[in-house]
C-alpha cells in the first residue's frame, strides 16, 4: 500500500481521461500534492480468484487512476528493459517539441543495431512521424534522430534522460542509450516502468500513437515513404488494449507493457520483464484483474 501511495504522489494530477482538452505537455512543476485529494474509485478485490502464474522474471499490475498495485512480482529488481526505454525518449520529445516541427536527420543511422525504418541522412521528417516510428515500429534510427535533434548529440540526450528519471523519482532506472540496446548499467524496474508508462499515457499524443496498429509516413518533400506495423500483438485482441510498448533483447528477453480498459472505463497497466510468453501472460494478468476487482 505504501508503495502504491508513493506512486500516486509522484504522478499527482494525472487525469483518468488524458484525451481531455489541455492535458498535453504538462509541466511536472504543475503537479501539486493537493490534487491527491481528488477522489478516484478504489479497486477492491471481489473474489479470491487465484492470480495467474506468471513466468516473467518481474511483473506488476497497477490501477491507472490510483496507482494501487493489484499484482506484483520482483517489482524492485533492476533489469534490462530493451525498447521500453523508448517511452522515456518519447516523453522528453513530447515535453519539449511540437508535433509539426521538422527534423533534419543530421547523421547516418543505417548502422544502428536493432529495428530500423531506414531513414536517410539529411531526410526531413516531422516530429510526429518520427514518434510514430519510435513507438509503433520501435525504430532505433528514429530514436537516434530525435535524440540528436533535441540535444545536439546522443550523449547529451542520454544525460537528460537520466535527469528526467531522477525528477520522476525512478530510482531503479538508468539509461545508457535512447534505444534500449543492451548496455552495462542500463536498467529499470517493473515498478519504475509502470510509473513511467502512467506518466506518458497522460499525454494524449503519446496515447494516440501507441494505439495504432500500423502507420505510413513520408519525408516532408514527399520523396521517401516508410510503412510499418506495430510490434504489439495485443492491439488486435479481445481485450480493449490501448497500447503501450514492446521490447526484446538478449539481456531483457521478451518484455511488454500494456494499458487496458474494461467495460466501465477503468484502466490498468500491466508490465512484464523477461517473460517466456509475454503476450499470453499480459492477457492473463489483465483478464484476471478485470474479473477479480471491482471499482
QUIFENFEN-V978142 format. One record per backbone hydrogen bond with DSSP energy under -0.5 kcal/mol. CO is the residue of the C=O (numbers start at 1). NH is the residue of the N-H. Records with the same first field share a line. If there is no record, write none. Layout:
CO=NH / NH
This chain:
1=5
2=6
3=7
4=8
5=9
6=10
7=11
9=12
11=14
13=15
17=20
18=204
20=23
27=30
28=31
32=35
33=36
34=37
35=38
41=43
44=294
52=54
53=55
58=273
59=73
60=271
61=70 / 71
62=269
63=67
68=63 / 70
71=61
73=59
74=77
75=191
76=78
79=188
81=84
82=85
83=86
84=87
85=88 / 89
86=90
87=91
88=92
89=93
90=94
91=95
92=96
93=96 / 97
98=101
99=128
101=103 / 127
102=104
103=105 / 125
104=106
105=122
107=109
109=112
115=140 / 141
120=123
123=105 / 125
124=220
125=103
126=130
127=131
128=132
129=133
130=134
131=135
132=136 / 137
133=138 / 139
136=231
139=143
140=144
141=145
142=146
143=147
144=148
145=149
146=150
147=151
148=152
153=157
154=158
155=159
156=160
157=161
158=162
159=163
160=164
161=165
162=166
163=167
164=168
165=170
166=169
169=171
170=173
174=187
183=186
185=187
187=174
188=79
189=193
190=194
191=195
192=196
193=197
194=198
195=199
196=200
197=201
199=202
200=203
202=204
203=207
204=208
205=209
206=210
207=211
209=212
213=230
215=228
217=226
219=222
224=219
226=217
228=215
231=233
232=235
233=236
234=237
239=241
240=261
243=259
245=257
247=255
249=253
252=274
253=249 / 255
254=275
255=247
256=272
257=245
258=270
259=242
260=268
261=240
262=265
266=262
267=64
268=260
269=62 / 271
270=258
271=60
272=256
273=57 / 58
274=57
275=254
277=281
278=282
279=283
280=284
281=285
282=286
283=287
284=288
285=289
286=290
287=291
288=292
289=293
292=46 / 47
294=44
